[in-house]
Amino acid sequence: MYFLIFAASMKVYRSLEEFQKIETAIVTQGTFDGVHAAHQVILNQLKELAKQNGGETVLITYHPHPRMVLFPEDHGLHLLSTTEEKIKLLEDQGIDHLLILPFTKEFSRLSSLEFIRDILVNKIGTKYLVIGYNHRFGKNREGSFAHLKEFAPAYGFEVKEISEQDVDQMSVSSTKIREALKSGEVELAARFLGKPYSICGLVIEGRKLGRTIGYPTANVQINEPYKLIPQDGVYAVWVIINNLKYGGMLNIGNNPTIEGKGRSIEVHIFNFSESIYNQTISLQFVDKLRDEAKFANLDALKSQLQNDKLQSLKRLEMANN
């Protein structure tokens, strides 16, 4: 089972110096971690304003994440999307220009007025600025919607705030999505994100024990240390390989039935037998099947894997309808 995947085009800039001022820039800015459902409301408004005014959409984001710079002692931060994943997600949303600004302590000391005047107006050419609910910016987070409304007329642009968006009567935020994933609630995370949560990684050599019981797996190495990995367990997933989508079942954890194996991320891809070592693949989480468990022997493990495969196929079919 596979499907072709296509992507749009988007211009990406990694510094202000690369960016050329736009005559009618329709702008938003923020970390946009995960590009979740509330983010998508902002982006849809951005695109609608661009269409109405003959403008071009511009999204300003930051690398590294501001918390990594401002609170380096906070080692517990895990992100929903790496920079490259965020680029792909925003490209899929149809954004025209993505400006990734290096976030430094010096940059963090820009006042809200300096950010508005020097970056939004003089450098970008902002005519409309769209921001999310309770958005803050500038030194010590001094900038607010009220602040923007005060300065916008003087600098020749308009500002629009998007109200707080709810999904299933819960406010959507990157924090709540992270909490859901850490609990294995990948279906809830997908509702908040508006799409399945995904991770990308390199296929590396493993011990090849899976093939001895009829379930060969691709061992996936995640190179971004801040990428959030969902709770240990067994999941039904979509596997993206060379822009083709296959069904699969994924195990995250220590494989307790096999001593000394260590923690790993392994996916068994249905109806697939090609060698994909040293290729980057993407895994999209559809549903959690069960927690990891230790079995008495390999025969018991094989029996469970047969059941896992049936459950995975059922849930993937439901997800695809």
C-alpha positions in Angstrom: 0.0 0.0 0.0 1.6 3.3 -1.0 0.6 6.8 -2.1 2.5 9.5 -4.0 3.3 12.7 -2.1 3.8 16.1 -3.6 5.1 19.4 -2.2 4.8 23.1 -3.2 7.7 25.6 -3.4 8.7 28.2 -0.9 11.7 30.6 -0.7 13.8 30.1 2.5 16.1 32.7 4.0 18.4 32.1 6.9 19.4 35.7 7.6 18.0 39.2 7.3 20.8 40.0 4.8 19.4 37.4 2.3 15.9 38.9 2.4 14.8 41.6 -0.1 12.1 44.0 1.0 8.6 43.1 -0.5 6.2 45.8 -1.7 3.1 44.2 0.0 4.3 41.8 2.7 1.6 39.9 4.7 3.6 38.8 7.8 3.4 36.6 10.9 6.1 35.6 13.3 6.7 33.1 16.0 8.3 29.7 16.8 5.5 27.7 15.0 6.7 24.5 16.6 4.7 21.6 15.0 2.7 24.0 12.8 -0.4 22.8 14.7 -4.1 23.5 14.1 -4.1 26.9 15.7 -1.0 27.9 13.7 -2.8 26.8 10.6 -5.7 29.2 11.3 -3.1 32.0 11.4 -1.6 30.8 8.2 -5.0 30.6 6.4 -5.7 34.2 7.5 -2.3 35.2 6.2 -2.9 33.6 2.8 -6.4 35.1 2.6 -5.1 38.6 3.3 -2.4 38.1 0.7 -5.0 37.1 -1.9 -7.2 40.1 -1.1 -4.4 42.6 -1.2 -2.2 41.2 -4.0 0.6 40.6 -1.5 3.0 37.8 -0.6 3.1 35.8 2.7 6.1 36.0 4.9 6.7 33.9 8.0 9.4 34.9 10.5 10.7 32.1 12.8 13.8 31.4 14.8 16.7 29.0 15.2 17.6 27.8 17.8 14.3 27.9 19.8 14.4 31.0 22.0 14.1 29.0 25.2 17.4 27.2 24.3 19.1 30.5 24.3 17.3 32.3 27.1 17.1 29.3 29.4 20.1 27.0 28.5 19.8 25.2 31.9 16.4 23.8 30.8 17.5 20.5 29.4 14.0 19.1 29.3 12.9 21.0 26.2 11.9 18.7 23.3 10.4 20.1 20.1 7.7 18.9 17.8 9.6 19.8 14.7 13.2 20.2 13.7 14.1 23.2 11.5 14.0 21.1 8.3 10.7 19.5 9.3 9.2 23.0 10.0 10.4 24.1 6.5 8.6 21.2 4.9 5.4 21.7 7.0 5.3 25.4 6.1 6.0 24.7 2.5 3.0 22.3 2.5 0.9 25.2 3.9 1.6 27.3 0.8 3.7 30.1 2.4 5.7 32.2 0.0 8.6 33.3 2.1 10.2 31.7 5.2 12.7 33.8 7.1 14.6 31.9 9.7 16.4 34.4 12.0 19.3 33.2 14.2 18.1 33.7 17.7 20.9 35.1 20.0 21.1 36.9 23.3 21.9 40.0 21.4 18.8 39.6 19.3 16.7 39.0 22.4 17.6 42.4 23.7 15.9 44.2 20.7 13.0 46.3 22.0 9.5 45.8 20.6 9.8 49.2 18.9 13.1 48.2 17.3 11.7 44.9 16.1 8.7 46.7 14.5 10.6 49.5 12.9 13.9 47.9 11.9 12.7 44.4 10.9 9.0 44.4 10.2 8.8 47.7 8.4 12.2 48.7 7.1 13.5 45.3 6.2 10.4 43.2 5.4 8.0 45.8 4.1 5.1 44.7 6.3 1.6 45.9 5.3 -0.4 43.4 7.4 0.8 41.6 10.5 -1.2 38.6 11.7 -0.5 37.3 15.2 -1.8 34.6 17.5 -3.8 34.9 20.7 -1.8 36.6 23.5 1.4 36.8 21.4 4.4 38.5 23.0 7.6 39.7 21.4 10.7 42.0 22.0 12.9 42.4 25.0 11.4 40.8 28.1 8.3 40.0 26.0 7.2 43.6 26.3 5.5 43.7 22.9 1.8 42.9 22.8 -1.2 43.2 20.5 -2.0 46.6 22.2 1.6 47.7 21.6 1.3 46.7 17.9 -2.0 48.5 17.5 -0.4 51.7 19.0 2.6 51.7 16.6 1.0 50.2 13.4 -0.6 53.4 12.1 2.6 55.4 12.4 4.5 52.8 10.4 1.9 52.2 7.8 0.7 48.7 8.5 -2.3 47.0 9.9 -2.4 44.3 12.6 -4.8 41.4 13.1 -5.0 39.1 16.2 -6.4 35.6 15.8 -8.5 34.5 18.8 -7.7 31.4 20.8 -8.6 28.3 18.9 -10.2 25.3 20.5 -10.1 21.6 19.5 -12.4 19.3 21.4 -13.1 22.1 23.8 -9.4 22.3 24.7 -7.2 25.2 23.7 -4.5 24.1 21.3 -0.8 24.7 22.2 2.5 23.1 21.4 2.9 22.3 25.1 -0.4 20.3 25.2 0.7 18.4 22.1 4.0 17.6 23.7 2.2 16.3 26.8 -0.1 14.1 24.7 2.9 12.5 22.9 4.8 11.9 26.1 1.7 9.9 27.2 1.4 8.0 24.0 -1.8 9.8 23.0 -0.8 10.2 19.3 -4.4 10.4 18.1 -5.1 13.4 20.4 -1.8 14.9 19.2 -2.9 14.4 15.6 -6.2 16.2 16.3 -4.3 19.2 17.8 -1.8 19.2 15.0 -4.3 18.7 12.2 -2.2 15.8 10.9 -0.3 12.8 12.3 2.8 13.6 14.4 6.0 12.5 12.5 9.7 11.9 13.1 12.4 11.6 10.6 15.6 9.6 10.9 18.4 7.6 9.2 18.0 3.9 8.7 21.1 2.2 10.3 22.3 -1.4 10.7 20.7 -3.4 13.5 21.2 -6.9 14.8 18.7 -8.2 12.2 16.9 -10.4 14.7 13.5 -9.4 13.4 14.0 -11.1 10.1 14.7 -14.4 11.9 11.0 -14.4 13.1 9.5 -13.1 9.9 9.3 -9.4 10.9 12.4 -7.6 9.5 12.7 -4.0 10.8 14.4 -0.8 9.8 16.3 0.7 12.7 15.8 4.5 12.7 18.4 6.8 14.2 17.1 10.3 15.2 20.0 12.8 14.9 18.3 15.9 16.4 18.7 15.6 20.2 15.8 18.0 20.9 13.2 16.1 18.7 10.4 14.8 20.9 10.0 11.0 20.7 6.6 9.7 21.8 6.2 7.3 24.8 7.7 3.9 24.5 5.4 1.3 23.0 4.1 -0.2 19.8 2.3 2.0 17.2 0.6 1.8 13.9 2.4 4.2 11.5 2.7 5.5 8.0 6.3 5.2 6.6 7.4 7.7 4.0 10.3 6.5 1.8 11.3 8.4 -1.3 8.0 10.3 -1.3 6.0 7.0 -1.2 3.8 6.1 1.8 3.6 2.6 3.2 1.9 1.1 6.2 3.9 -0.2 9.1 4.1 -1.0 12.8 6.7 0.7 15.0 8.3 -0.2 18.3 10.0 2.4 20.6 11.8 1.1 23.6 14.3 -1.4 25.0 12.9 -4.6 23.5 12.9 -6.4 26.9 12.4 -9.9 25.3 15.9 -9.6 23.7 18.6 -9.1 26.3 21.2 -6.5 25.7 19.5 -5.0 22.7 19.2 -1.5 24.2 16.8 1.3 23.4 15.8 1.7 19.7 13.2 2.9 17.2 12.3 0.0 14.8 9.7 -0.2 12.1 8.4 -3.2 10.3 7.2 -2.0 6.9 4.3 -3.9 5.3 4.8 -5.3 1.8 8.3 -3.9 1.5 11.6 -5.7 1.0 14.0 -3.1 -0.5 17.3 -2.2 1.2 17.1 1.3 2.6 20.2 1.5 4.8 21.6 5.0 5.1 18.4 6.5 3.7 16.3 9.1 5.6 12.7 8.0 6.2 9.7 9.6 7.9 7.4 8.0 10.4 3.8 9.3 10.9 2.1 8.1 14.1 -1.5 6.9 13.6 -2.4 5.1 16.9 -0.7 3.4 19.9 -1.4 -0.3 19.9 0.0 -1.3 23.3 2.8 -0.7 25.8 6.1 -2.6 25.4 6.1 -6.0 27.1 8.5 -8.8 27.9 7.6 -12.2 26.4 8.6 -15.7 27.6 10.3 -16.5 24.3 10.6 -15.6 20.7 7.6 -17.7 19.7 5.4 -15.8 22.1 6.8 -12.5 20.7 6.1 -13.7 17.1 2.5 -14.5 18.1 2.1 -11.0 19.5 3.6 -9.4 16.5 1.1 -11.2 14.3 -1.7 -9.7 16.3 0.0 -6.3 16.2 0.2 -6.4 12.4 -3.5 -7.2 12.2 -4.4 -4.4 14.5 -2.1 -2.0 12.6 -3.6 -2.8 9.3 -7.1 -2.3 10.7 -6.2 1.1 12.2 -4.4 2.3 9.1 -7.3 1.4 7.0 -9.7 3.3 9.3 -7.3 6.3 9.2 -7.2 6.2 5.4 -11.0 6.3 5.0 
